[in-house]
Amino acid sequence: MSPIEKAARTLCSIQGEDEDSLSAGVPRWTAYLSQVMAVTDALHEPDRAMQEAGLEIIRYVGREESELGYQSDAANIWRFMMDVLHQDGQHLMAKIAAKPGA
């Protein structure tokens, strides 16, 4: 199960709905995909603390890089990961929309 689906199922459950019950032929949790996608979009950019935390790992890759370079590398890794998460969500939404009755 993808993180996007997990998040949508969690939101559905928090609302007290049975995530697997059907609504218009699709599981109820799918109604929360757009909210999850909005949150992933909001989280796309790492904050300063996240960049600094990431630079601790990146620092061990190449010691010749500057602190700013490490932070930039860590931020880019986060962005790449969030882009993949967003693409996963887009594919899942398209798959759900393509189902008959959706």
Backbone as CSV, one residue per row, in Angstrom:
resi,resn,N_x,N_y,N_z,CA_x,CA_y,CA_z,C_x,C_y,C_z
1,MET,0.852,-1.173,0.000,0.000,0.000,0.000,0.899,1.238,0.000
2,SER,0.577,2.173,-0.861,1.393,3.386,-0.979,1.123,4.338,0.189
3,PRO,2.066,5.244,0.461,1.832,6.240,1.508,0.602,7.109,1.221
4,ILE,0.331,7.377,-0.055,-0.842,8.176,-0.419,-2.121,7.438,-0.014
5,GLU,-2.188,6.149,-0.341,-3.369,5.372,0.039,-3.482,5.263,1.553
6,LYS,-2.365,5.038,2.235,-2.391,4.953,3.704,-2.954,6.231,4.309
7,ALA,-2.502,7.371,3.798,-2.973,8.663,4.324,-4.460,8.857,4.051
8,ALA,-4.909,8.510,2.842,-6.326,8.659,2.507,-7.182,7.749,3.378
9,ARG,-6.720,6.520,3.589,-7.450,5.593,4.449,-7.505,6.120,5.889
10,THR,-6.413,6.687,6.349,-6.369,7.229,7.707,-7.359,8.380,7.866
11,LEU,-7.383,9.303,6.908,-8.344,10.406,6.972,-9.777,9.885,6.977
12,CYS,-10.046,8.896,6.155,-11.375,8.301,6.103,-11.753,7.702,7.458
13,SER,-10.830,6.972,8.029,-11.061,6.336,9.322,-11.272,7.376,10.431
14,ILE,-10.475,8.443,10.399,-10.613,9.513,11.400,-12.018,10.113,11.355
15,GLN,-12.586,10.156,10.148,-13.937,10.697,9.989,-15.019,9.700,10.408
16,GLY,-14.575,8.518,10.869,-15.525,7.522,11.347,-16.165,6.700,10.249
17,GLU,-15.590,6.738,9.048,-16.133,5.984,7.929,-15.396,4.659,7.766
18,ASP,-16.104,3.675,7.250,-15.486,2.395,6.914,-14.749,2.601,5.599
19,GLU,-13.437,2.556,5.642,-12.633,2.901,4.471,-12.865,1.997,3.272
20,ASP,-13.297,0.757,3.491,-13.493,-0.176,2.385,-14.935,-0.262,1.883
21,SER,-15.867,0.404,2.580,-17.241,0.373,2.083,-17.308,1.186,0.791
22,LEU,-18.226,0.803,-0.070,-18.302,1.424,-1.389,-19.247,2.619,-1.397
23,SER,-18.843,3.611,-2.175,-19.666,4.782,-2.444,-19.514,5.068,-3.934
24,ALA,-20.614,5.009,-4.662,-20.594,5.181,-6.122,-19.648,4.174,-6.786
25,GLY,-19.558,2.982,-6.199,-18.774,1.914,-6.799,-17.297,1.900,-6.465
26,VAL,-16.829,2.841,-5.658,-15.409,2.879,-5.272,-15.297,2.955,-3.749
27,PRO,-14.206,2.474,-3.194,-14.044,2.528,-1.737,-14.089,3.972,-1.210
28,ARG,-14.676,4.149,-0.048,-14.833,5.492,0.537,-13.509,6.237,0.717
29,TRP,-12.441,5.498,1.009,-11.166,6.179,1.258,-10.701,6.993,0.057
30,THR,-11.150,6.613,-1.141,-10.701,7.340,-2.336,-11.214,8.779,-2.366
31,ALA,-12.276,9.058,-1.626,-12.807,10.429,-1.565,-11.831,11.379,-0.864
32,TYR,-10.855,10.832,-0.164,-9.893,11.659,0.577,-8.580,11.878,-0.174
33,LEU,-8.464,11.334,-1.369,-7.220,11.465,-2.127,-6.867,12.919,-2.431
34,SER,-7.851,13.732,-2.785,-7.536,15.127,-3.120,-7.000,15.875,-1.904
35,GLN,-7.496,15.566,-0.720,-6.970,16.203,0.496,-5.537,15.769,0.763
36,VAL,-5.256,14.487,0.571,-3.902,13.981,0.770,-2.951,14.635,-0.237
37,MET,-3.391,14.770,-1.468,-2.552,15.393,-2.489,-2.271,16.859,-2.144
38,ALA,-3.250,17.549,-1.603,-3.047,18.945,-1.201,-1.988,19.038,-0.099
39,VAL,-2.009,18.089,0.820,-1.015,18.074,1.895,0.376,17.756,1.337
40,THR,0.470,16.804,0.416,1.792,16.500,-0.150,2.340,17.701,-0.906
41,ASP,1.466,18.442,-1.579,1.917,19.663,-2.253,2.440,20.680,-1.235
42,ALA,1.747,20.797,-0.110,2.160,21.751,0.928,3.492,21.365,1.565
43,LEU,3.784,20.071,1.589,5.017,19.584,2.215,6.201,19.499,1.254
44,HIS,6.031,19.936,0.030,7.061,19.763,-0.992,8.388,20.411,-0.600
45,GLU,8.353,21.570,-0.019,9.586,22.274,0.342,9.984,21.982,1.792
46,PRO,11.179,21.503,2.013,11.630,21.266,3.387,11.925,22.594,4.086
47,ASP,11.715,22.615,5.395,12.078,23.829,6.126,13.548,23.765,6.525
48,ARG,14.023,24.799,7.156,15.437,24.911,7.521,15.882,23.748,8.414
49,ALA,15.057,23.414,9.405,15.411,22.338,10.338,15.526,20.994,9.606
50,MET,14.647,20.759,8.645,14.701,19.516,7.878,15.970,19.465,7.030
51,GLN,16.317,20.595,6.428,17.536,20.655,5.624,18.763,20.383,6.484
52,GLU,18.783,20.968,7.674,19.920,20.770,8.567,20.009,19.320,9.037
53,ALA,18.854,18.715,9.288,18.854,17.303,9.693,19.362,16.430,8.555
54,GLY,18.950,16.731,7.346,19.380,15.966,6.189,20.851,16.138,5.882
55,LEU,21.380,17.319,6.153,22.790,17.561,5.836,23.707,16.703,6.686
56,GLU,23.261,16.274,7.854,24.084,15.412,8.699,24.396,14.096,7.996
57,ILE,23.439,13.585,7.237,23.659,12.350,6.481,24.488,12.638,5.233
58,ILE,24.116,13.673,4.517,24.778,14.018,3.253,26.247,14.353,3.486
59,ARG,26.550,14.923,4.618,27.917,15.355,4.932,28.930,14.219,4.787
60,TYR,28.490,13.008,5.027,29.410,11.871,4.988,29.665,11.356,3.570
61,VAL,28.940,11.904,2.607,29.128,11.487,1.221,30.371,12.130,0.631
62,GLY,30.549,13.423,0.885,31.709,14.132,0.352,32.086,15.288,1.257
63,ARG,33.205,15.211,1.901,33.612,16.226,2.872,34.051,17.547,2.236
64,GLU,34.273,17.551,0.931,34.780,18.758,0.288,33.689,19.786,-0.017
65,GLU,32.442,19.451,0.206,31.334,20.352,-0.107,31.091,21.334,1.047
66,SER,30.543,22.516,0.739,30.252,23.533,1.755,28.981,23.167,2.525
67,GLU,28.767,23.813,3.665,27.559,23.589,4.469,26.311,23.883,3.643
68,LEU,26.350,24.985,2.885,25.207,25.348,2.053,24.958,24.277,0.991
69,GLY,26.021,23.718,0.457,25.900,22.640,-0.520,25.247,21.414,0.086
70,TYR,25.637,21.072,1.321,25.026,19.927,2.010,23.527,20.157,2.208
71,GLN,23.175,21.365,2.661,21.763,21.669,2.885,20.985,21.600,1.584
72,SER,21.559,22.102,0.517,20.907,22.067,-0.789,20.710,20.623,-1.243
73,ASP,21.729,19.779,-1.061,21.611,18.364,-1.427,20.487,17.690,-0.639
74,ALA,20.447,17.943,0.653,19.424,17.338,1.509,18.033,17.817,1.092
75,ALA,17.908,19.103,0.798,16.617,19.652,0.370,16.190,19.034,-0.962
76,ASN,17.147,18.864,-1.866,16.815,18.266,-3.163,16.372,16.820,-3.020
77,ILE,16.984,16.078,-2.138,16.564,14.697,-1.895,15.123,14.673,-1.405
78,TRP,14.806,15.550,-0.474,13.433,15.642,0.044,12.475,15.962,-1.104
79,ARG,12.815,16.954,-1.924,11.949,17.330,-3.038,11.738,16.160,-3.996
80,PHE,12.808,15.438,-4.310,12.687,14.288,-5.202,11.756,13.232,-4.598
81,MET,11.896,12.998,-3.311,11.040,12.026,-2.641,9.584,12.484,-2.662
82,MET,9.349,13.766,-2.422,7.984,14.292,-2.442,7.412,14.259,-3.855
83,ASP,8.240,14.500,-4.868,7.782,14.418,-6.260,7.314,13.006,-6.592
84,VAL,8.067,12.004,-6.154,7.677,10.609,-6.397,6.366,10.306,-5.669
85,LEU,6.238,10.787,-4.451,5.007,10.585,-3.687,3.828,11.222,-4.418
86,HIS,4.033,12.428,-4.921,2.973,13.129,-5.648,2.599,12.372,-6.926
87,GLN,3.589,11.893,-7.654,3.322,11.126,-8.882,2.535,9.861,-8.560
88,ASP,2.893,9.211,-7.464,2.166,8.020,-7.031,0.702,8.371,-6.782
89,GLY,0.467,9.476,-6.122,-0.900,9.916,-5.854,-1.664,10.239,-7.126
90,GLN,-1.000,10.889,-8.068,-1.648,11.209,-9.341,-2.055,9.931,-10.077
91,HIS,-1.158,8.945,-10.094,-1.466,7.671,-10.752,-2.629,6.963,-10.060
92,LEU,-2.639,6.991,-8.741,-3.709,6.349,-7.995,-5.043,7.038,-8.271
93,MET,-5.055,8.359,-8.308,-6.290,9.096,-8.590,-6.793,8.798,-10.005
94,ALA,-5.889,8.711,-10.970,-6.275,8.402,-12.348,-6.843,6.984,-12.441
95,LYS,-6.232,6.064,-11.717,-6.700,4.671,-11.715,-8.115,4.582,-11.141
96,ILE,-8.359,5.302,-10.054,-9.682,5.305,-9.418,-10.707,5.943,-10.354
97,ALA,-10.328,7.060,-10.980,-11.234,7.771,-11.866,-11.599,6.942,-13.097
98,ALA,-10.711,6.054,-13.506,-10.940,5.227,-14.693,-11.871,4.051,-14.427
99,LYS,-12.136,3.746,-13.152,-13.025,2.629,-12.827,-14.460,2.977,-13.205
100,PRO,-15.186,2.015,-13.723,-16.598,2.247,-14.044,-17.391,2.613,-12.785
101,GLY,-18.226,3.602,-12.891,-19.041,4.032,-11.757,-18.370,5.053,-10.869
102,ALA,-17.111,5.407,-11.175,-16.405,6.386,-10.338,-16.770,7.795,-10.742
